[in-house]
Amino acid sequence: MKTRKDAHLWERDPDDWYVEPAKSVRQLLTVERFDGWTHDPCCGRGTIPEVLAAAGVTVTGSDIKDRGAPYFMGVSDFIATGWLPEGVQHVCMNPPYFKAAGAEACIMQALDRAPGKVAAFVSAKFLYGGARSRRLYKARPPSRVWLLTDRPSCPPGAWLAAGNVAGGGEQDFAWLVWDARPLRHPTGALSWVGWL
């Protein structure tokens, strides 16, 4: 017997603006600390900045459009410019995916500019791909990978802004974390995977 899944199909957002649930950000904070000024260069309406601020983190955001996010510092195309406010230590973001090219470009910009930690919320599919493996993971492997086991729903921001409610997640997501500080991993390996 087939059961109906409570999932939605949406038109693709032209800016690839999809909203991560606050719960997914709170889960990240159970295993990662942001001990300095943290910037979200893809902040949308501000989920990541709001959750980080509630946890006591100094935080700001920017995005390709002003969507009314709290802690918003201005419009900036992070893929094109890599702009971060001077003095930022860490980046925490849900980058636009654009068939993985956008997420990879945002991560590379952040790694080139943030002196501390870079955390990116991505589809778990982003972990795979031969070309990306050569360009990103071999040259700059993440320090940690946190897989989300609850399959969060990440609908388009415009759909949520219209008053709709997220639900029925069908995709796997992960937090990829690059940490410039030398850490000893429990496994003794260069990087490790955990579940949230």
Beta strands, then each sheet from edge to edge (+ up, - down):
strand 1: 38-40
strand 2: 59-63
strand 3: 72-75
strand 4: 90-93
strand 5: 117-123
strand 6: 144-148
strand 7: 173-179
strand 8: 192-195
sheet 1: 3+ 2+ 1+ 4+ 5+ 7- 6+ 8+
end
